[in-house]
Amino acid sequence: RSVDNIAQGRRVVIVDGVGYPAVGSICGTDNAAVAAACGRMIDGSKSRVPVPVLLVGKSGVGDAVDSFNLNATYFESKKVPVLGSV
C-alpha cells in the first residue's frame, strides 16, 4: 500500500531493489516478489501487474552481458517484465 500511496498522481515511481534478483528467495521475498507486490492493481480484481524492472549492471562487455542475461531470465521466469539495463 505504501507504493500505491506514493504513486498517487505520479507517472513514475522508482523502487530500489537490493543485490541480485534472487536475494531473499529463501524466505519468499526476492526482488521479483517485491516487483509483483508493488505492481499496479488490475481493475476489478485483487491481482497486480508486476512493475517492470530496469537492471543496473556491471561495466564492460563479457561479464556484463552474461550477468544481464542471467538476471533478466530470472525476472522473466517470474513473469516480471524487464525494461533493459544500464
Steps between C-alpha positions, in 0.01 A plus 500: 500500500790737561601489134135552401486811722826640364388431141182708528515769230844398375602352166818334628600352836842343549527210745860404571577130527802352675771270366418222259144413389479191722617671821247402767355212300557259787220675688284593198590868481736515203511809278252341256249450784546864602444613139179297490380635837574860397320469167185683405161351574303344217156664476230298673736248654743457786780400262792724414703550184868486605697821464757478219865471599801701380818306574812690605799295395874482487710692251676327216386242251541130582399481867252785458312320221507166682377661824219680317385180331504306827318772697246578228420131461429472874252790491335378181456151652305671779285691245662835584570711189855629449531844337871470434829575667730792575 
